[in-house]
């Protein structure tokens, strides 16, 4: 009995140090609060969505809509793509005949020519650097995919572009950031904040739609999209993303582009509700690059 009590105390201590309340963890981990959207061809897509006005289903004291895609690396491979022109993730999935996809890293919003797809940060696809002069270079984290399509993560700086020990070792590298988890360690400490007391500008910047990629110890790739900036989806902070990553069992997790760019597509279905539609329409943004899932 004393071992059971000790284990319970340790678990409660872990949850309280990483989350707003133990109830959040219980809600998130309860299968009854999740809807399975797709489970085939090595891809599991599920959705957690708070029910309207039911605070018992909220996470971090706010309504949330969270979408998780688990990718079996023995059945699927993940790869970044960037075509000549910006496009929605849905269009990228269709044009590349992929199984699914999410938006990728940061990009030039107003490029020349007008619709050109230009990454803001270092991007290598199939051993070819497709962003030779990234500007302004916002990212400080990177994910590299090895020949088995397993992701590897690291902090990033420009000197690593030609580093034979890291970026040159992987045929595909995408820079974005920040890192959320690295080596099972959260890089964003928890701070209790009264969200209702925040100015709207702070709410908009701190709690936003988010997209992230992570990995479990068994090499399962986990893609996460969190909706935000609408009544039923508050959005998440980086600290909350770290908590969610721990709940999902991730060892490493990296933030990708977010805001109106955040999109998850499974087959022909747009899974989430992008924020560019103002909470009225699920309007996808044209993005420069994406991470797509293909059969092995």
C-alpha positions in Angstrom: 0.0 0.0 0.0 2.8 2.4 0.9 4.2 2.0 -2.7 0.8 2.9 -4.2 0.6 6.0 -2.0 4.1 7.0 -2.9 3.4 6.6 -6.6 0.3 8.6 -6.4 2.1 11.4 -4.6 4.8 11.5 -7.2 2.3 11.5 -10.0 0.4 14.4 -8.4 3.6 16.2 -7.9 4.5 15.8 -11.6 1.1 16.9 -12.8 0.9 20.0 -10.5 4.4 21.1 -11.5 3.6 20.9 -15.2 -0.1 21.7 -15.5 -2.7 24.0 -14.0 -4.5 21.1 -12.2 -4.6 17.3 -12.1 -8.1 17.5 -13.6 -6.6 18.7 -16.9 -4.4 15.6 -17.1 -7.4 13.4 -16.3 -9.6 15.0 -19.0 -6.9 14.9 -21.6 -6.0 11.3 -21.0 -9.6 10.1 -20.8 -10.5 8.2 -24.1 -14.1 9.2 -23.7 -13.1 12.9 -24.4 -11.6 12.0 -27.7 -13.1 11.3 -31.1 -11.3 9.1 -33.6 -11.4 10.7 -37.0 -9.2 8.2 -38.9 -7.4 5.0 -38.1 -6.0 3.3 -41.2 -2.8 2.9 -43.2 -0.6 3.5 -40.2 -2.2 6.9 -39.4 -4.4 7.6 -36.3 -6.1 11.0 -36.2 -8.1 12.0 -33.1 -9.7 15.1 -31.8 -10.2 16.6 -28.3 -12.8 19.4 -28.3 -14.2 21.1 -25.3 -18.0 21.1 -25.2 -19.8 24.4 -25.3 -20.1 26.1 -21.9 -19.0 22.9 -20.1 -16.0 23.9 -18.1 -15.5 20.3 -17.0 -14.2 19.7 -20.5 -11.9 22.7 -20.6 -8.1 22.4 -20.5 -6.0 25.0 -18.8 -9.1 26.9 -17.8 -10.2 27.5 -21.4 -12.1 25.8 -24.2 -9.7 23.9 -26.5 -9.7 22.0 -29.8 -6.7 19.8 -30.1 -6.0 17.5 -33.1 -3.4 14.7 -32.9 -2.0 12.6 -35.7 0.0 9.5 -34.8 2.2 8.1 -37.6 3.5 4.6 -37.6 7.0 4.8 -39.0 7.0 1.2 -40.2 4.0 1.9 -42.5 4.4 5.5 -43.4 7.1 8.0 -44.1 7.1 11.8 -43.5 8.7 14.3 -45.7 8.8 18.1 -46.2 7.6 19.5 -49.5 7.9 23.0 -51.0 6.7 23.7 -54.5 7.2 26.8 -56.6 4.1 28.6 -55.4 2.4 28.8 -52.0 -0.6 26.6 -51.5 -2.9 25.2 -48.9 -2.0 22.0 -47.1 -5.1 20.4 -48.6 -3.8 21.2 -52.1 -0.3 20.0 -51.2 -1.7 16.6 -50.0 -3.7 16.2 -53.2 -1.1 17.3 -55.6 1.6 15.0 -54.0 -0.9 12.1 -53.6 -0.1 12.0 -49.9 -2.1 10.3 -47.2 -2.1 13.4 -44.8 -0.2 16.5 -43.9 0.3 19.5 -41.7 1.7 23.0 -42.4 5.5 23.4 -42.1 7.8 26.1 -41.1 7.9 29.9 -41.3 7.8 31.6 -44.7 7.9 34.9 -46.5 4.4 36.3 -46.4 4.8 38.9 -49.2 7.4 37.4 -51.6 8.5 38.4 -55.0 7.1 37.1 -57.3 3.7 37.4 -55.5 2.8 33.8 -54.9 6.4 32.3 -54.6 7.0 29.8 -51.9 10.0 31.0 -49.9 11.0 29.5 -46.6 12.1 32.0 -43.9 14.6 29.5 -42.5 16.9 26.8 -43.7 15.1 24.0 -45.5 16.6 21.0 -47.2 14.6 18.5 -49.2 16.1 15.3 -50.7 19.6 16.5 -50.0 18.9 19.8 -51.9 18.8 23.1 -50.0 15.7 24.9 -51.2 16.2 28.1 -49.1 19.8 29.1 -49.8 19.4 32.6 -48.3 16.7 32.4 -45.7 15.5 35.8 -44.4 15.1 36.9 -41.7 15.7 33.4 -40.2 13.3 33.3 -37.3 13.8 29.6 -36.4 16.0 28.4 -33.6 15.2 24.7 -33.7 15.4 22.0 -36.4 14.1 18.6 -37.2 16.1 16.3 -39.5 14.7 13.1 -41.1 17.1 10.3 -41.5 17.0 7.7 -44.3 14.4 5.7 -42.3 12.3 8.9 -42.0 12.8 9.0 -38.2 12.9 12.7 -36.9 15.8 14.0 -34.9 15.7 17.4 -33.2 18.3 20.0 -32.1 18.7 23.6 -31.3 19.6 25.5 -34.4 21.9 28.4 -35.4 23.0 29.5 -38.9 26.5 27.9 -38.5 24.8 24.5 -38.6 23.8 24.9 -42.2 27.0 23.2 -43.4 27.7 21.2 -40.2 28.7 17.7 -41.3 27.8 16.4 -37.9 24.2 17.4 -38.0 22.4 19.0 -40.9 24.5 17.3 -43.6 23.7 13.9 -42.0 20.0 14.1 -42.9 18.5 14.3 -46.4 15.6 16.4 -45.1 15.9 19.3 -42.6 13.3 21.9 -41.6 14.1 24.8 -39.3 11.4 26.4 -37.2 10.9 26.6 -33.5 11.1 27.1 -30.7 11.9 23.6 -29.3 9.1 22.6 -26.8 10.6 19.4 -25.5 14.1 18.1 -25.9 15.4 14.9 -24.4 12.2 14.5 -22.3 12.8 17.9 -20.8 10.4 20.8 -21.0 12.0 24.0 -22.2 9.1 26.2 -21.1 8.4 26.6 -17.4 4.9 26.7 -16.1 3.5 30.1 -14.8 0.0 30.5 -13.5 -1.7 33.3 -15.5 -5.2 34.7 -15.1 -6.2 34.5 -18.8 -9.3 36.6 -18.2 -7.3 39.5 -16.9 -4.9 39.6 -19.9 -5.2 42.4 -22.5 -6.5 41.2 -25.8 -3.1 41.8 -27.4 -1.4 39.5 -24.9 -4.0 36.8 -25.4 -3.5 37.0 -29.1 0.3 36.7 -28.9 0.7 34.2 -26.0 -2.2 31.9 -26.8 -2.4 31.2 -30.4 -3.2 28.4 -32.9 -0.2 26.0 -32.8 1.3 23.3 -35.0 4.1 21.0 -33.7 5.9 17.8 -34.5 7.2 15.3 -31.9 8.4 11.8 -31.5 7.9 9.0 -28.9 10.6 6.6 -27.7 9.3 3.9 -30.1 9.9 6.3 -33.1 6.1 7.0 -33.5 5.9 10.5 -35.1 3.2 12.7 -33.5 1.8 15.8 -35.2 -0.3 18.2 -33.2 -2.5 21.1 -34.2 -4.2 23.3 -31.6 -6.9 25.7 -32.8 -7.2 29.1 -31.4 -8.6 32.7 -31.7 -12.2 31.6 -31.7 -14.9 31.0 -29.0 -14.5 27.3 -28.8 -10.8 27.2 -29.1 -8.7 29.5 -27.0 -5.2 28.5 -28.3 -2.2 27.4 -26.4 1.0 28.9 -24.9 4.4 27.2 -25.4 4.3 26.1 -21.7 0.9 24.5 -22.4 2.3 22.8 -25.5 5.0 21.3 -23.4 2.5 19.9 -21.0 0.5 18.4 -23.9 3.6 16.9 -25.3 4.4 15.2 -22.0 0.8 13.9 -21.8 1.3 12.4 -25.4 4.4 10.6 -24.3 6.8 12.6 -26.5 10.6 12.8 -25.8 11.1 15.7 -28.3 8.7 18.3 -29.7 9.2 21.3 -32.0 6.9 24.2 -32.7 6.2 24.9 -36.4 4.4 27.8 -38.0 1.2 28.7 -36.3 -1.6 31.3 -36.3 -3.7 31.2 -39.4 -1.2 28.8 -41.0 -2.0 25.9 -38.6 -3.7 23.2 -40.6 -4.1 19.4 -40.4 -5.4 17.4 -43.4 -6.2 13.7 -43.5 -7.0 12.3 -46.9 -9.5 14.8 -48.4 -10.6 16.2 -45.1 -9.4 19.4 -43.4 -9.4 18.1 -39.8 -9.1 21.3 -37.8 -10.7 24.8 -38.1 -8.0 27.4 -39.2 -8.3 30.8 -37.7 -8.1 32.9 -40.8 -11.9 32.5 -41.3 -12.6 34.5 -38.1 -14.3 31.5 -36.5 -17.0 31.5 -39.2 -15.4 29.5 -42.0 -12.5 27.0 -41.8 -10.4 29.0 -44.3 -7.0 27.5 -45.1 -4.0 29.8 -45.6 -1.6 29.4 -48.5 1.7 28.3 -47.0 5.1 27.8 -48.5 5.8 24.3 -47.2 4.3 21.4 -45.5 5.1 18.0 -43.9 3.3 15.3 -45.7 2.7 11.6 -44.9 3.2 9.0 -47.6 3.0 5.1 -47.6 6.4 3.5 -47.0 
